[in-house]
Amino acid sequence: MSASTVLIRHGRVIDPASGRDERADLLLQGERIVRIGALGDASADRVVDASGCIVMPGLVDLCARLGEPGGEHKGLLESELGAAAAGGVTSLVCPPDTDPVLDEPGLVDMLKFRARRLSRARLFPLGALTRGLQGQALTEMAELRESGCVGFSQAEVALADTNLLLRAFQYAAGFGYTVWLRPQDAFLGTGMAASGALATRLGLTGVPVVAETIALHTLIELARATGVRLHLARLSSAAGVALVRAAKAEGLPITADVSIHSLHLTDVDIGFFNAALRLTPPLRQQADRDALRAGLADGTLDALVSDHTPISRHAKDVPFGEAEPGATGLELLLSLALKWGQDTGLALPQTLRAVTSGPAAVLGESLGGLAASVGRLVEGGVADVCVFDPTPTWALTPGALRSQGTASPFAFDITGMALPGRVRATWVAGTLAYEA
């Protein structure tokens, strides 16, 4: 039996990786894109009219927590991968801070098997860098890599032992693995909000910028000494952007990303102890936000991430210091990328690069046979496709999301922000994963 075919007609096809930006049709057959262009003579089992819409590669999100295993009361794979598809996200990376921690191959195998059965999005786990994320002994990285881990991370747990970190970098460099770390000093990064006038006025313990830059200096020096591929997750400061820019100019194999929260919000948005704004890393000042926006635009930062953490609004209905850090974000990634592009005056292909080919390049060879087509639209490549309408705006209100996590600082009753763009359909490996 031949594979079913889908013809997506009359859309504006944008592929940031190749520079394609034209009115064209896409023909999907089975798991692959077989033709791109003017396909007036083509026939298909299903024809989709994409007039007025953008046809782009499925989004690639480098940071999304999914609840399972251990946090099923917050989110289930079914709900969170469904949320990914509704947001146009077809590939996502999950950190290892699950319960139990992803430090054993069997846990990784189970998670990937469950995700494959749902066929909603491609799941790429990060393995724990140290056992139990406790910072005392390295994991069996080779075994975790064989199980499908695309890199190794400490998630939110800072590693204070630089000797252990050096050995981890040496080992990872020897096998070509990528280490993913959020730069934070283990002793300075324990506060509730960014240090500054607002934190002082509210009486909140502060996290100074040096908590990020001291860690960055250490990580960059170790990367220089070992040659390890290093991905710096969720930068939050202008000083951090400057350090990454200098390291890249030197030619070090370093990549970096920023979250949707740090790209759009500042500490002032916390207002009077609004727990929806309790985030990690903490929101900093406007100068930091502006530097992060500029760094993403000029390529210093390689990707924009949702930093999705499914948390109910009830978990935020507590005093600021007791609220669980984090927010839902998978379904907001595209809209907030578009808003950043509009605010910054970027062309649409450059905007979309931050959520497609940019993060796909961070994953690089760890994608294996998918490396040539994830985050891209290419004939013969995997049919991971997002179709969205750029014209409508929408407000994030209760019940608007598919994620079990409902807490977000972008809720309309908090920011009054109208979000641009709506996803109309998402295909993962040629399978329709979402349709509005």
C-alpha positions in Angstrom: 0.0 0.0 0.0 1.4 3.4 -1.0 1.9 6.1 1.7 -0.8 8.7 1.9 -0.1 12.1 0.4 -0.8 15.6 1.6 -0.6 18.7 -0.7 -0.3 22.1 1.0 -1.2 24.7 -1.5 -0.8 28.5 -2.0 1.2 29.2 1.2 4.2 31.5 1.7 6.9 28.9 2.2 9.7 30.1 4.5 12.8 27.9 5.2 15.3 30.1 7.1 18.1 27.5 6.7 18.1 27.7 2.9 16.8 31.3 2.5 13.7 30.1 0.7 10.9 32.6 0.9 8.3 32.2 -1.9 4.7 31.3 -2.8 4.9 27.6 -3.3 3.2 24.2 -2.7 4.5 21.3 -0.5 3.8 17.7 -1.3 4.1 15.3 1.6 4.2 11.6 1.1 4.5 9.3 4.1 7.1 10.7 6.4 8.9 12.8 3.8 8.6 16.1 1.8 8.8 14.9 -1.8 8.3 18.2 -3.7 8.4 21.9 -3.1 7.4 24.4 -5.8 4.6 25.2 -8.1 2.8 21.9 -8.2 -0.3 22.7 -10.1 -0.4 19.3 -11.7 0.0 17.4 -8.4 -2.7 15.3 -6.9 -2.9 14.1 -3.3 -5.1 12.2 -0.8 -5.7 15.5 1.0 -5.3 19.0 -0.2 -4.8 21.8 2.3 -5.4 25.4 1.3 -2.8 27.6 3.0 -3.7 30.8 1.3 -2.7 33.8 3.5 -0.6 31.5 5.8 3.0 30.8 6.4 4.3 27.3 5.7 7.5 26.7 7.7 9.5 23.9 9.3 8.2 22.6 12.6 9.6 24.6 15.5 12.5 23.2 17.5 12.4 24.0 21.3 15.5 23.4 23.3 14.0 23.5 26.8 10.6 21.9 27.7 9.7 20.0 30.8 6.9 17.5 30.3 5.9 16.3 33.7 6.7 12.7 33.2 8.2 10.8 34.9 7.4 11.8 38.4 5.4 15.0 37.8 2.2 13.5 36.3 0.1 15.7 38.5 1.6 18.7 36.7 1.7 17.4 33.1 1.4 14.1 31.2 3.3 13.4 28.0 0.0 13.2 26.1 -1.1 16.7 27.2 2.3 18.4 26.9 3.2 16.9 23.5 -0.3 17.8 22.4 0.5 21.3 23.5 3.7 21.2 21.6 1.9 20.3 18.4 -0.7 23.0 19.0 2.2 25.5 19.2 3.8 24.2 16.0 6.6 22.6 17.9 7.7 19.3 16.3 11.0 18.7 18.1 11.8 19.4 21.7 14.5 18.8 24.2 13.6 17.9 27.8 16.0 18.5 30.7 17.0 15.5 33.0 15.4 16.9 36.2 12.6 14.4 36.2 11.7 12.1 39.1 13.6 9.8 38.9 16.4 11.8 37.2 17.4 10.8 33.7 20.6 9.2 34.7 19.9 5.6 33.6 19.5 4.3 30.0 16.3 2.5 30.9 14.6 5.7 32.0 15.6 7.3 28.7 14.4 4.4 26.7 11.0 4.4 28.4 10.5 8.1 27.9 11.4 8.0 24.2 9.2 4.9 23.7 6.2 6.7 25.2 6.7 9.8 23.2 7.0 7.8 19.9 3.7 6.1 20.5 1.9 9.4 20.9 3.3 10.7 17.5 2.8 14.4 18.6 6.4 15.6 18.6 10.0 14.3 18.5 11.5 14.1 21.9 15.2 14.5 22.5 16.2 14.0 26.2 19.2 15.4 27.9 20.9 12.9 30.2 22.1 13.9 33.7 25.7 15.0 33.8 26.1 13.6 37.4 24.2 10.8 39.1 21.0 12.1 40.6 22.1 15.6 39.6 23.9 15.5 43.0 27.3 16.8 41.6 29.3 14.0 43.1 29.9 11.4 40.4 29.6 11.4 36.6 27.0 9.3 34.9 27.7 6.7 32.3 27.5 9.1 29.4 28.3 6.6 26.7 25.4 4.4 27.7 23.0 7.4 28.0 24.1 8.6 24.5 23.4 5.1 23.1 19.9 5.4 24.5 19.3 8.6 22.7 20.4 11.5 24.9 21.5 14.5 22.8 23.7 16.0 25.5 24.3 16.1 29.2 23.0 18.7 31.7 22.7 19.6 35.4 19.3 21.2 34.7 18.8 23.8 37.5 21.4 22.3 39.8 24.6 24.3 39.7 27.8 22.2 39.9 30.2 23.7 42.5 33.0 21.2 42.1 35.2 22.6 39.2 37.4 19.6 39.3 34.5 17.3 38.6 33.3 19.8 35.9 36.8 19.7 34.3 36.7 15.9 34.2 33.1 16.0 32.7 34.3 18.3 30.0 37.3 16.2 29.2 35.3 13.1 28.9 32.5 14.7 26.8 35.1 16.3 24.5 36.8 13.0 24.0 33.6 11.5 22.6 32.2 14.5 20.9 29.3 15.0 23.4 27.7 18.4 24.1 27.4 19.7 27.7 24.3 21.9 28.3 24.6 24.1 31.4 22.8 27.1 32.7 25.5 29.5 34.0 24.8 30.1 37.6 27.1 30.2 40.6 26.1 27.6 43.2 26.3 30.1 46.1 25.3 33.4 44.5 22.3 32.1 42.5 19.9 31.1 45.2 17.8 34.2 45.5 14.2 34.9 44.5 14.6 37.9 42.1 17.3 39.7 40.2 19.3 42.0 42.4 18.2 45.6 42.0 16.0 48.4 43.2 12.8 46.3 42.9 14.1 43.3 44.8 15.3 45.7 47.5 12.0 47.5 47.7 10.1 44.2 47.9 12.5 42.6 50.4 13.2 39.7 48.1 16.6 38.0 48.2 18.6 39.0 45.1 20.5 37.1 42.4 23.3 39.4 41.2 24.5 39.5 37.6 27.8 38.1 38.8 26.0 34.9 39.7 25.8 34.4 35.9 29.1 35.9 34.8 31.3 34.2 37.3 29.9 30.9 36.2 30.3 31.9 32.5 34.0 32.8 33.1 34.5 29.3 34.6 32.6 27.5 31.9 34.3 29.4 29.1 37.8 28.8 30.5 37.1 25.1 30.9 35.7 24.9 27.4 38.8 26.7 26.1 41.0 24.2 27.9 39.2 21.0 26.8 37.6 21.9 23.5 34.2 20.6 24.7 31.1 21.6 22.8 29.2 23.7 25.3 25.7 25.0 25.2 24.8 27.8 27.6 21.1 27.7 28.5 18.9 30.6 29.2 21.2 33.6 29.5 19.6 36.4 31.5 22.0 39.4 31.4 23.7 41.9 29.1 27.1 41.0 30.6 26.4 37.4 29.9 25.7 38.2 26.2 28.9 40.1 25.9 30.9 37.2 27.3 29.3 34.8 24.9 29.9 37.2 22.0 33.6 37.4 22.8 33.9 33.6 23.2 32.3 33.0 19.9 34.6 35.6 18.2 37.5 33.6 19.6 36.1 30.5 17.8 35.2 28.5 20.8 32.5 25.8 20.1 29.9 27.5 22.2 26.2 28.1 21.6 23.6 29.8 23.7 19.9 30.4 24.1 17.4 32.7 25.8 13.9 32.1 27.2 10.7 33.8 26.0 10.4 35.2 29.5 13.7 37.0 29.6 13.3 38.2 26.0 10.0 40.0 26.8 9.7 40.8 30.5 11.7 42.6 33.2 11.8 42.6 37.0 9.4 45.6 37.0 6.7 43.3 35.7 6.7 41.5 39.0 4.7 44.4 40.3 3.5 43.7 43.8 4.7 40.2 44.4 3.0 38.6 41.4 4.0 34.9 41.7 3.4 34.3 38.0 6.6 36.2 37.5 8.6 33.8 39.8 10.9 32.4 37.2 14.3 30.8 36.8 16.5 32.6 35.8 15.0 35.6 37.4 13.8 38.5 35.3 16.4 41.3 35.1 16.4 45.0 34.1 15.4 46.6 30.8 19.0 47.0 29.7 19.5 43.2 30.1 16.3 42.5 28.1 17.4 44.8 25.3 20.8 43.2 25.1 19.2 39.7 25.0 16.9 40.8 22.2 19.9 42.3 20.2 22.0 39.2 20.9 19.3 36.9 19.5 19.0 39.1 16.5 22.7 39.3 15.6 23.3 35.5 16.2 25.2 35.7 19.5 22.3 33.7 20.9 21.4 30.8 18.7 17.9 30.0 19.8 14.8 31.1 21.6 13.3 28.5 24.0 9.9 28.2 25.7 11.4 27.1 29.0 8.1 25.2 29.4 7.3 24.0 32.9 3.7 22.9 33.4 2.5 24.5 36.6 -1.1 25.1 37.6 -2.2 28.6 38.6 -3.1 27.2 42.0 0.6 26.5 42.6 1.2 30.2 42.0 -1.6 31.3 44.4 0.9 31.5 47.3 3.3 34.1 48.5 6.0 35.0 46.0 8.8 33.3 47.8 6.8 30.0 48.2 5.7 29.8 44.5 7.2 27.2 42.3 9.4 28.8 39.7 8.5 28.4 36.1 5.6 28.8 33.6 4.0 27.1 30.7 5.3 28.1 27.3 5.2 25.6 24.5 2.1 27.1 22.9 3.5 30.6 23.2 6.9 30.1 21.6 5.8 31.0 18.0 3.7 34.0 19.0 6.4 35.4 21.3 9.0 34.9 18.6 6.8 36.8 16.2 6.3 39.6 18.7 10.0 39.9 19.2 10.6 40.0 15.5 7.9 42.7 15.1 9.3 44.8 18.0 12.8 44.5 16.7 12.0 45.2 13.0 13.3 41.8 11.7 12.3 40.2 8.5 10.1 37.1 9.1 12.7 34.5 7.9 15.2 36.0 10.4 12.7 35.8 13.2 11.7 32.2 12.4 15.4 31.2 12.3 15.5 31.5 16.1 12.9 28.7 16.5 13.9 26.5 13.6 17.3 26.2 12.0 19.1 28.0 14.9 18.1 25.5 17.6 18.5 22.6 15.1 22.1 23.6 14.5 22.7 23.5 18.3 21.6 19.9 18.2 23.8 19.2 15.2 25.2 15.7 14.8 23.4 14.5 17.9 20.3 14.3 15.7 21.9 11.5 13.7 20.1 10.8 10.4 17.7 13.7 11.1 20.4 16.3 11.2 19.9 17.3 7.6 16.2 18.0 7.9 15.0 18.9 11.4 14.2 22.6 11.5 14.3 22.7 7.7 12.0 22.2 4.7 13.9 20.2 2.2 12.9 17.7 -0.5 13.6 14.3 0.8 13.7 15.5 4.4 11.3 14.7 7.2 7.8 16.1 6.9 7.8 18.2 10.1 5.7 21.2 9.0 3.9 24.0 10.7 1.3 26.1 9.0 0.3 29.3 10.8 -1.8 32.4 10.0 0.3 35.6 10.9 -2.7 38.0 10.9 -4.8 37.2 13.9 -4.0 38.2 17.5 -5.2 36.4 20.5 -5.2 36.8 24.3 -4.0 34.1 26.7 -6.9 33.4 29.0 -7.9 30.5 31.2 -8.8 27.5 29.1 -6.9 28.8 26.1 -4.1 26.2 26.4 -3.9 22.4 25.9 -1.1 22.1 28.4 -2.0 20.9 31.9 0.1 23.8 33.1 -1.9 27.0 33.1 0.4 29.4 34.9 2.0 32.0 32.6 3.3 35.6 33.1 1.8 36.3 29.6 -1.8 35.8 30.7 -3.9 38.7 29.5 -5.0 39.7 32.9 -1.3 40.2 33.9 0.2 41.9 30.9 -2.7 42.9 28.6 -0.5 41.6 25.8 -2.1 40.5 22.5 -0.2 37.6 21.0 0.3 37.5 17.2 -0.2 34.5 14.9 -2.2 31.3 15.2 -1.1 27.8 14.3 -3.5 26.2 11.8 -1.9 22.8 11.4 1.2 20.8 12.4 2.6 17.6 10.8 5.2 15.4 12.5 6.8 12.9 10.1 3.9 13.4 7.8 1.3 12.6 10.4 -1.2 15.4 11.2 -0.5 16.1 14.9 -2.7 19.2 15.3 -5.4 21.0 13.3 -7.3 24.1 14.4 
